């Protein structure tokens, strides 16, 4: 079993658009993105949890070198685990928008697709350390969360999605890895370029 593709299309499109619009850039808000996914999945009767832990993924740099980026050591990341054993992370596709703390002068060109899959390719590493609880103390964070959930309640609904049809699915224009190792690329062929660089350079040793 896996999350139906029409549900994935609906949730990824709504969650990424609303969080990007409310925060300016979801790349800095992985916890809000994960919490939004959990709330959206509830609407379709699918259980899920916010996970936290060390995460690494491959990025392709301007000189086409491939390096590991992510959150490890004293840092951690948030993602979602569904009842089907899927890893859901809607932030990897926009990871290039965030510079490294340790080497801010370096700029990456390509990062991996969003992932919504129980099968995790070797260019991602997810090491869960526990289940995260959402505790919002900042007033702006509270407002953003409330507005996000309100929009999800309105736009993520079984009444709006035909889960039995994969015709004319409206995905956000970002690369995504779906169940069954199905890659949907964006209009810039981001995954094609990412995959080509990785096939040439090879996979460096993972930091975690």
LINMO-V565578 format. One record per backbone hydrogen bond with DSSP energy under -1.0 kcal/mol. NH is the residue of the N-H (numbers start at 1). CO is the residue of the C=O. If there is no record, write none. Layout:
nh=NH co=CO
nh=NH co=CO
This chain:
nh=8 co=4
nh=9 co=5
nh=10 co=6
nh=11 co=7
nh=12 co=8
nh=13 co=9
nh=14 co=10
nh=15 co=11
nh=16 co=12
nh=17 co=13
nh=18 co=14
nh=19 co=15
nh=20 co=16
nh=21 co=17
nh=22 co=18
nh=23 co=19
nh=24 co=20
nh=28 co=25
nh=29 co=26
nh=33 co=29
nh=34 co=30
nh=35 co=31
nh=36 co=32
nh=37 co=33
nh=38 co=34
nh=39 co=35
nh=40 co=36
nh=41 co=37
nh=42 co=38
nh=43 co=39
nh=44 co=41
nh=45 co=42
nh=46 co=41
nh=49 co=81
nh=51 co=79
nh=52 co=130
nh=53 co=77
nh=54 co=127
nh=55 co=71
nh=56 co=125
nh=57 co=69
nh=58 co=123
nh=59 co=67
nh=60 co=110
nh=61 co=65
nh=62 co=107
nh=64 co=61
nh=67 co=59
nh=69 co=57
nh=71 co=55
nh=75 co=72
nh=77 co=53
nh=79 co=51
nh=80 co=88
nh=81 co=49
nh=82 co=86
nh=83 co=47
nh=85 co=82
nh=87 co=117
nh=88 co=80
nh=89 co=115
nh=94 co=91
nh=95 co=92
nh=97 co=94
nh=98 co=95
nh=106 co=103
nh=109 co=60
nh=110 co=60
nh=114 co=175
nh=115 co=89
nh=116 co=177
nh=117 co=87
nh=124 co=121
nh=125 co=56
nh=127 co=54
nh=129 co=52
nh=130 co=52
nh=132 co=50
nh=142 co=138
nh=143 co=139
nh=144 co=140
nh=145 co=141
nh=146 co=142
nh=147 co=143
nh=148 co=144
nh=149 co=145
nh=150 co=146
nh=151 co=147
nh=152 co=148
nh=153 co=149
nh=154 co=150
nh=155 co=151
nh=156 co=152
nh=160 co=157
nh=163 co=161
nh=165 co=162
nh=174 co=172
nh=176 co=184
nh=177 co=114
nh=178 co=182
nh=182 co=178
nh=184 co=176
nh=189 co=186
nh=193 co=189
nh=194 co=190
nh=195 co=191
nh=196 co=192
nh=197 co=193
nh=198 co=194
nh=199 co=195
nh=200 co=196
nh=201 co=197
nh=202 co=198
